[in-house]
Amino acid sequence: MISDRELLQVIAECENGKPSLSNCEKLATFYTIYDHRNQSAVEQPKEPSVLIESDSEVARLLNGMEENKAWSLVMELIEAVQVLNPKLFRSFMEKLAE
C-alpha cells in the first residue's frame, strides 16, 4: 500500500507536470484517496485500551483514558518519585530491568 508521503509526492509531481486532462484526472484521484484516508483516520475515535488488569481505582481510571495520555501521567508520576524518593525510584528501575 502506498504511504501518505508517497501519495503527497505523486500529487506534487502531477501539480508540477504538464497540464492535461489525464494529469487532472490522476490528480483528482490522488487527492480523493489522500482526503479519504486522512478523514477516516480522524473520524474513527480510538477505543480506550485496557492497560491494566486490576480492580484498583487507579486501573479503572487509566483504563478509561486514551493510551498516550495515560502513559504521560504515569511518566509524570515516576519523575516526581525520582525527585521525592530516589531509593524507591531506583528499586522501581531495577524491577523494570529484570
BELBEL-V807929 format. One record per residue. N is the residue number from 1. RES is the residue in one small letter. PHI is phi as a letter, one per 20 degrees, with the letter a starting at -180 (* if undefined). NEAR is the number of other C-alpha atoms within 10 Angstrom. Layout:
BEGIN
[[N,RES,PHI,NEAR] [N,RES,PHI,NEAR]]
END
This chain:
BEGIN
[[1,m,*,4] [2,i,f,6] [3,s,e,9] [4,d,g,13] [5,r,f,10] [6,e,f,11] [7,l,f,15] [8,l,f,14] [9,q,f,12] [10,v,f,16] [11,i,f,20] [12,a,f,12] [13,e,f,13] [14,c,f,20] [15,e,f,13] [16,n,e,9] [17,g,e,11] [18,k,f,11] [19,p,f,10] [20,s,b,10] [21,l,f,9] [22,s,f,11] [23,n,f,16] [24,c,f,15] [25,e,f,12] [26,k,f,15] [27,l,f,18] [28,a,f,14] [29,t,f,13] [30,f,f,17] [31,y,f,16] [32,t,f,11] [33,i,f,14] [34,y,f,17] [35,d,f,12] [36,h,f,11] [37,r,f,12] [38,n,f,11] [39,q,f,11] [40,s,f,10] [41,a,f,11] [42,v,f,9] [43,e,f,8] [44,q,e,8] [45,p,f,9] [46,k,f,10] [47,e,f,10] [48,p,f,12] [49,s,e,12] [50,v,e,15] [51,l,e,16] [52,i,c,12] [53,e,e,9] [54,s,a,11] [55,d,e,8] [56,s,f,10] [57,e,f,9] [58,v,f,10] [59,a,f,14] [60,r,f,15] [61,l,f,10] [62,l,f,21] [63,n,f,18] [64,g,e,14] [65,m,e,16] [66,e,f,16] [67,e,g,16] [68,n,f,9] [69,k,f,11] [70,a,f,16] [71,w,f,14] [72,s,f,11] [73,l,f,12] [74,v,f,13] [75,m,f,12] [76,e,f,12] [77,l,f,11] [78,i,f,17] [79,e,f,14] [80,a,f,13] [81,v,f,16] [82,q,g,16] [83,v,f,10] [84,l,e,11] [85,n,b,12] [86,p,g,13] [87,k,f,12] [88,l,f,13] [89,f,f,17] [90,r,f,13] [91,s,f,11] [92,f,f,14] [93,m,f,13] [94,e,f,10] [95,k,f,9] [96,l,f,8] [97,a,f,7] [98,e,f,5]]
END
